[in-house]
Amino acid sequence: MPMETKIAFTPYESVDADALVLIAFEQAAQAHPWIAELVKSGEFTGKLLDSVVLHHPNGVGARRLVAIGGGKSDRFTPAEMRQVAGTIVRSLKAKKMKRVALVLSEAFQYPEYVSAAVGGAILGDWEADLHKTKKEATNGIDEFTLVCPGGVTELADSFTRGQVVATAQNFARDLGNEPPNLLTPTVLARRAAQMAAETGLGCDILDQDRMRQLGMGALLGVAQGSAEPPFMIVLSYTPPVPLAGVHLGLIGKAVTFDTGGISIKPSEKMDQMKFDMCGGAAAIGAMQAIASLKPPIAVTAYIPAVENMPGGKAQRPGDIVTSLSGKTIEILNTDAEGRLIMADAITYAKRQGSTHLIDASTLTGAIVVALGGINSGVFSNHEIFQRRLLDAARIQGEKMWAMPMDDEYKELLKSASADIPNIGSRGAGSITAAKFIEEFVEETPWIHLDIAGTAWTEEAKPYLAKGPTGVALRTFVHLAQNWE
């Protein structure tokens, strides 16, 4: 059963729960004497995510009081709030707590903190053990309550928004976590269509024949080595009175498994290539949230779904394909496949009327070398659009870093036989990949997110399970909601 989440505006002393959680800060005067005593004794510091438990407390209805550190109070942003809530859920469900209440003090009773608190709790409750016959966390939390003593009821709307976005993010994580034998392009298209039917989104699934008729040679070239057919998944949302002059296009790379093709990858960690569809999962999940939150702009997601395999019909290094745009591409490395399917998806999105484009792709190992698993790489041809996205990412606690896009990097993409090769020189690999995609964007305002280092985490965090993260989804939704 999924964890129930709710908000309450009652005094925290009256809350009946297995654990009542209070946030305390470093070097701050503690309002609660028992916390002050624990700080004085050195048992609790208030550092971010530090925690301590008091059993059978007096004066409250809960069976336990838990203090969790918020770090320095002047640095406690919604991102830290999200981590605190996730940590509480993950740590207390392991201790078989059934009902948990987190107190949000008056100083932080603002919409962004409320959304982050419930969102962090829902994200923290997610596990990657769907296919285990014996679950590690068999006794999860039944009920999580966010307690806002004396808070205004308008905060309930922020609470609902947090629920919606986090639930969509967990849906994206579910998709990303599925093994490649169970989540083929066919299954991904089916699950996206099912979600669209349930939420009222428009849905169009382009099959191989339609893509061939249109001329999507770059996408079809990637797919031709697999027995699994490719699809272009199109999910659309249009408000009753859409804001004029803007139609946001979200493009998500969905290679459901990437062997590298003929340019085959090393066997070590190839199992992680089931995550090569996390950009597509983020776009699909974002559309689920957008369907519920109803932003003022039209939004359409384009998810090219393929499997990259080294079959007898697979494309070869040296092949030349013709993209939907009409530009020819020399295939120098079949493992640089993501940019090929994104090229055709972007051209299609432009033809369908998208005025602003954002793509999310687990695209290059080079971005992992540059930024590790902390920041997603941001590449853009439009400074104002990029700044708006970075502001949305900061508010949503998704770390992103702008990368250079100087014209000189385009000089690293030269082919004697075609309009453009699919890889450049060894240096600046993430940038030349972005410059390749830019060739098909042309003048349309565009942002490319390379999420190869942030789409999944190889180690569990106190507030997040190991596995897919759903990165970029919150930023997508925030940008659409706050476009004006």
N, C-alpha and C positions, 0 to 999 in steps of 0.2 A: 504494500500500500504506500502511495506517495505521502510525504510528510505534509500535514495541514499547516498552513501559515495564516496568522491573523494579527490584527492590530488592536490594542486596547488603550484607553485613555484614563484608566483608573490609577489610584495610588499604588505604587509597587508593593507596599506592605501587605495589601489585600490579595495579591496574586497567588493563586494556589498552583504550585508547580513542583516538579522534582528538583529543579535547579533554577534559581533566580540569579541572573548574571548582571554585574555592574562593571562599567568601564572606569578604570582609574588611570591616572597619568603620572609620569615621572615628575619628581620634584614639585609636586602640587600639594596644596593643603587638601587633605582627604575629608570629604563631608561625612564619611562613615567611620566611627571610632575604631571598629574592628579592623578596617583596612589600614588606618593610621598605625595601629599597633603592629600589624604584620610588616609594614614598611619599616618601622622603627627596629623590629627584631631582625630584619634582613631576609625574612621569608618571602617577601614580595617587593619587586622593584618598580613596577609600573611600566617597564619597557614593553615595546610593542609585542603582543601575543604572550607575554609572561602571564601565568595564571596561578591561582591558589584557591582552595576550597575550604569553606567553613561548614561543618555539619551541625544540624539541629540548632539553627540560629534562633535567638529570641526576637520577638516583635514582628516577625514576618510570617506569611502563610506558607512559604516555600520550605521544603525539607533541607535544602542546602543553599548557601550563598556562595557564588563564585565571583571572584574579582579577576578581570582580564586586563592586561596592560594596553593602553592606547598610545604609548610612547609620549612624545612631547605634545601637549595640548594644542600649541599653535601650529603644529604640523599634522594635525589629525584631519585629513581630508576624507571625502567619501571613499576613496580607494582603501584607506586604512580601515574605515568602517566595514567595508566589504570583507576584508581579511579577518577582522575580529569576528564577525558573524559566522563566516565559514569555519573558522577555527573552533568556535564554540560548538557548532553542530558536529563537526568531525570528532572532536575530543569527547564530547558528552555522549554521543550515540555509542561510542566504543565502550562506555561505562554503563550501557543499558539504561540510560535515562529516557523516559517516555515523553515527558512534558517539560519543555525548556522555555524560559522567558528571558528576554534581553531588554534591559532598561536603557532607554535613550533619554539622557538628561535634557533639560530645557535648552541648554546651550547649543544642542545639536538637533533640535526639532525643526529641521528644514527639509523641504522636499527631496533634495539630492541625498541627504543622509538616510532618510526613511527608505527611499528606493534602494540605496546601496545595502542597507541592513537586511532587508528581506531578500534581496537578490543574492547577497553573499551566503545567506543561510541555505537558499535553494541550491546554489552552485556547490556548496560544501556537502550537501546531502547526496550528491551524485556519486555513483561508483561505476567502475569499469567491469563489473563482475556479472554482466547479464547472462553470459553463457556458462557460468560456473554452476554445477549442480549443488554445491555446498557453499553458501554465501559466507563471506568473512564477517559481514555486519548483518547478522540475521535479526538482531533486535535494534532496529532503527528508531529514531525519534518519531513519535506519532504527531506531536503538536509543537509548533514553534510560535511563540507570541512575542511581538514587538510591543513593549510597554512604553507609552509616551504620556507620563503623568501630566494631566492638565493640558494636553495638546489639543489643537484645534482639529475638528473633524475633517477639514479639507486635506489633512495629511493622508487620509484614507485613499484619496486619488493617487497620490505619489506611491503609496504602498501597493496599489493595484498595478501601476506601471512597472514597479520593480518586479512584481510577481510575473507579469506577462513577459518581460524581457528575459529574465532568468530562466523561465520555463522554456522559452524559445532557444536560449543558449544551450540548455541541457538537451533539447531535441537535436541541435546541431552536433553536440558531443556524442549523442547516441549514434548518429549517422557516421561520424568519424571513427567511432570505436568498432563498428561492425567489421568482421573479417571479410576479405575480398571474395571469398567463395559465396558469401551470403549477401553481399552488397555489390552486385554487378551494375553496370549502367542501366540495365533493364529494371532492376529492383529500385535503384535510386529514382528513376523516372516515375515508377509506380508510387513510391512513398511520397514524392513531391506532389504528384497529382492527387493523392488521397488527402494530404494536408490542405491543398488548395480547395478541394471540394468541401472540406469540413469548415474552412474559414471564410469562404466566399471569394477567394482570389480567382482571377482569370488564369487559365492554364492552357498552354499549347505545347505539345511534345513533337518536335521534328524528328522523324525517323531517318534511316540511312537513305532511303529513296528520295525523300524531300530535300535532304542536304545535298545529295548528288545533283538533283535538278537545279538547285540554287547555285551550285559551284563551290561548295566548301571543301576544296581540295586539300587545304592544310589540315583541317580537322580529320577528314576521312583518311588521309595518309597515315596519321598516327594510329588510327583504329584498325587498319587493314591487316595487321598481324594477329589479331585476336579473333577467336570464335564468337566473342560477345559483340553484339551490334552496338554502335554508338547512338547517342541521342543528344539533341539540344533541348534542354528543359527551359521553358519560358513561363515565368509567373508574373502576373501583372496586378497592380492595384491602382485604381483611379478614384479619387474623392469625388463627391457630388459636384463640387465647384472647385476644380483644381486651380492652383496658383498658376497664372499665365506665364508662359515663357520658360518653364522648367519641367523637364521630365528626367528624373534621375534613373540612370541605368547601373545596376549592380551586376558585375560579371564575376562568377566564381569558378575557378579551375576545379574540375572533378575528374581526375584520373583515378578510377577506383582501385587500380593497382598498377604500379609502374615498375616493370623489370628493367627499364632502360631500352627495351627493344633489342635490335641487333647490336647496338653499343651497350651491351648488357652491364648492369651494375655489379659490384662485388657482392658476394653472398652475405657478408656480415651486415646485419641490421636491415637486410632487404625486407624483412617482415614489417618494418615501419612504413613501407611504401603503401600500405593501406590508408595511411593518412594523407596521401597525395590528392585527396578530394576534399580536404578541410576548407578550402576557399569556397567551393561549391556548397558545402554544408552550412557555412556561415551565411551565404546569400539566401539559401532556402530558409534557414532559421530566422533570419532578419525579416523575410517576407511574412512568416507566421506572426511575428510580433507586430509588424506594420498593419496587417489585416485587422488586428484587434485595436491598435492605438489610433489608427486612422489619421495619419499626418495630412497636412494641407496640400501636398504635392503628389503628382503621379510618380509611381516607382515601378520599374520592371526589372526583374532579375533574369539573367541569361546564364545558364549553367551547362557548358559543354561537357558531356559525360562520356568518357572513353576508357578503354583498358589498353595499356601499352605492352604488347607481348612480342616475342621474337619468333613468331610463326613463319611458316613457309611462304606466306604472302606478305610478310612484314616489309615496310619500306627500308631501304638500304642507305647507308652513307654514300653520298654522291647522287641520289635521286633529286629531281627537281619537281616541285609541285606548284600548282597555281591556286592561289588563295581566293576567297570570295571577293576580295577587292580587285582581283585581276593581276596583282603583283605576283611575280614568281619567286620561289624560295628554294635555295639549294640546301639540302639536308646534309650537313657535315657531321652531325652527331644525333642519333635517334633518341638519345636520352635528354635532349633539349626539346622535349615534346610539348611542355605546357604552354610555351609562348606560341606554338603553332595553333593549338586549339583556341587560345585566347584571341589570336589575330582574327580568325573567322567569326568568333562570338562578338567581338567589338565591332567589326564591320556590319554584322547583322543588327546589333543594337542601334547603331547610327541610322541604318536604313529604316528601322522601326520607330524612329523619332526621338530617341534619347538625346537630350541636350547636354547632359553632364554624365561622365562615366567614372566609375570606380571599379577597379578589378582587384580581387584578392586571390593570391596564388602562392602555393608552396613551391616557389619557382627555382631558387638557386641555393646551392651549398655555399656560394660566395657570400651571401648575406649573413649566414651563420658565422662565418669567419669574421666578418666585419662587426656584427652587432651581438653575436651570441644568441642566447635564448631570452634576452631581456626586452629588446626593442624590435618592432617590425620596421622594415625599411619602407620609406615613403618616397615615391618618385612622381613628379608631376610636370606638366607643361603650363600650369596656370597658378601663379603665386597666390592669388586671393582665394581660390578654391582650396588649395593646399592648406592655407592658414585656417580656413573654416574647419576642415577635417581635423587638423591637429588640435584645434580648440575643443572639438567634440571628443576626440580621443582622450585628451587630458581630463576633461570633466568626467568621463566614463572610466578613468583609471586604466586605459589601455595604452601602454607605452609605445610610442612611435617616434622615429627619427628621420628627418628629411635628408635625402641623399642628393648628391650633385647630378645635374643632367646637362652639363656643358655640351655644346655642339661638337667639340673635338672627339667625344666618345663615339659619335656616329662613324667617325673615320675608321674605327676598329672593326666595322662590319662591312666588308668588301667581298664581292664575289665576281669572278671573271665570267661566270656562266649563267647567273640569274640576277634578278634585281637586288636580292639580299640573301646572305647566308643565315642559317639559324643559330650560329654561334660566332663569337668574335675571338680575339686573342685571349690568352689565359688571364691577363690582368683585368681588373674591373668587371668581373663576370656578372655581378648583379646589375651593374649599370648598363652594360651592353645588352643584357636581356630586356631591361626596361626600354632602352633605345629601339630595340627590335619591335616591341609592342607599339611604341610611339609612331612607328612608320604607318601603322594601320589606323591610328587615332586621328592623325593629321591635325586639324585645327580645333577639334572638339575639346572643351575643357575636360581634363582627365587626370586621374590619380591611380597609380599602381602601388599596391601593397604587397611586398614580398614577405610572406609570413612563414617561410621555411623554418625559421628558428623558434617561432612563437606559437605555432599551430598545435603543438603538443608538448607536454612536459615528461621527461624521462624518469623523473623522480617525483614522488608525492610531496606536496607542500602541506603545511599544517592546515591550510584552508581549502586545498584543492587536491583531488585524487590524481594519481598518475594517469596520463593519457591525453586525449584531445581537449583543447581549452575552449574552443568556440570563439577564438580571438577575431576581432573586427566586427562582430555582430552588434555589440552595444554601440560602437561608433557609427555604424550604418544607420541604426534606428534613431539615435540621437540626432544625427545630421538631418534625416528626413523629417523628424518631428519639429525641429527648430530651424527649418530652412529660412523662414521669414526674419 
